[in-house]
Amino acid sequence: MVLQTSFAEIRGNDLYIDNVKASDLAKKYGTPLYVMSEGHIRHQMNELKEKFMDKYDKALPLFASKSFSCLAIYKLAQEYGIGIDCVSAGEISIALKAGFDPKKIYFHGNNKLPSEIEYAISHGINHFVIDNFNEIDLVEKIAGELNEKVYATLRVVPGIKAGGHNFIQTGHKDTKFGFSSHFGIYLKAIEQIVNSENIVFEGLHAHIGSQVFDLYAYISAMQKFMGFVDEIYDKFGIVVSKVNAGGGYGIAYNKKDEPLDFETITSEIMKVINGHYDERGWDRPAVLIEPGRYVVGNAGITLYTVGTIKEIPDVRTYVSIDGGMSDNIRTALYDAEYDGIVANKAGETKTKTVTIAGKCCESGDIIAKDLPVTANIEAGDIFAVFSTGAYNYTMSSNYNQLPKPAVVFTYEGKSKTVVRRQTFEDLIAYDVEENY
Ligand SMILES: Cc1ncc(COP(=O)(O)O)c(C=O)c1O
């Protein structure tokens, strides 16, 4: 049995999620269905709080809400007192609607639109992770017009390659994100901010990539950052008062993945930063982290109904399910690997190897390749794919006009809908008929 989750277990021949039978959830809410364990999300958020926020002075964990964004998750984050990272006015609007404290929202993004900057500042968001020179000009102008101050951390590229796939590596030289640490570029940006009227320079931000399993990558990024902190002090006489060490903590999608321990990552980060500041006799800075996948990734299990089973002799057996790349693009996008099980035959030995295929019109619409399953798999079975909590719902689409699945939370033997399933009406909700 390969279950990456503590809240999911097999009893008899059935998969249970937070003590709710998976096939009952499928019956009650229909499939495809995103099931998210509220118990697991709470556990992870509590870790951020107890093992980071409460443990260190001036520490603030941010939940990277691009990984999973809806009213219910912002309400949970608010309950634990942690902050959030938002990358668009859309995410911010949902967080605010959920009652999230604007002072704990950090606004990210490599191309924040003037309208988004105005929206954020006028709604009380004043922490910006500034990415580029154009943004400095825009924020300076718009903050001035609104008579507000913006507190800036600068996204600086440490020049480190880490992360599970090229598309999710962000800390190396050739990236669209952040200021280069070469040719004095980030120092020019700081100079511009220091000379601005409406932006207050606070510190630096690094995000080296996602699905990272290399502890040394975090340590060396922070060591590089301490070099930048010294450069800033030498050039401007400013002691950097905030360091955001980013997110990217890898989770286990299958047996091969070996995630780092949360406290090991954070304590190593803190050791580098605090050690450096203590050596110089400086006040320690505020330290932020911003994991997303770590909080919600393993909490998600997607339930599908099995349809067509196509056996191509000497090639492979395709098991088609009633969803696909429209609800989980990660396999097609990053060659992500998923584990899964027939939820209603979960106790049976896995003697057959199949490929789980979606129902979208793309050959690349595959969810999991070469997965061992019970030889009794048949149409009508419920197939559960594990660890789908991050970047599945938020990356979902209506490709082939498939309605988006509902999101259901489970907790202590109960379940509730937090995002309802789309209807055919929803598919045309934005269509209009106008005359020229
Ligand atoms: C700036 C930044 N911070 C945090 C994250 C969260 O990464 P993860 O979900 O892998 O922790 C991302 C992901 O893309 C990011 O770009």
The ligand as a Tripos MOL2 file, in Angstrom:
@<TRIPOS>MOLECULE
LIG
   16    16     1     0     0
SMALL
NO_CHARGES

@<TRIPOS>ATOM
      1 C1          7.3100   33.3850   -5.0390 C.3       1 LIG1
      2 C2          6.7690   32.0820   -4.6650 C.ar      1 LIG1
      3 N1          6.6390   31.7780   -3.3670 N.ar      1 LIG1
      4 C3          6.1080   30.6060   -2.9750 C.ar      1 LIG1
      5 C4          5.6950   29.6610   -3.8850 C.ar      1 LIG1
      6 C5          5.1140   28.3760   -3.3920 C.3       1 LIG1
      7 O1          5.8010   27.2820   -3.8220 O.3       1 LIG1
      8 P1          5.4120   25.8520   -3.2280 P.3       1 LIG1
      9 O2          3.9550   25.6810   -3.4250 O.co2     1 LIG1
     10 O3          6.2020   24.8920   -4.0120 O.co2     1 LIG1
     11 O4          5.7720   25.8870   -1.7860 O.co2     1 LIG1
     12 C6          5.8310   29.9170   -5.2510 C.ar      1 LIG1
     13 C7          5.3970   28.9340   -6.2510 C.2       1 LIG1
     14 O5          5.3740   29.0960   -7.4080 O.2       1 LIG1
     15 C8          6.3660   31.1700   -5.6490 C.ar      1 LIG1
     16 O6          6.5090   31.4760   -6.9330 O.3       1 LIG1
@<TRIPOS>BOND
     1     1     2 1
     2     2     3 ar
     3     2    15 ar
     4     3     4 ar
     5     4     5 ar
     6     5     6 1
     7     5    12 ar
     8     6     7 1
     9     7     8 1
    10     8     9 2
    11     8    10 1
    12     8    11 1
    13    12    13 1
    14    12    15 ar
    15    13    14 2
    16    15    16 1
@<TRIPOS>SUBSTRUCTURE
     1 LIG1         1 GROUP 0 **** ****
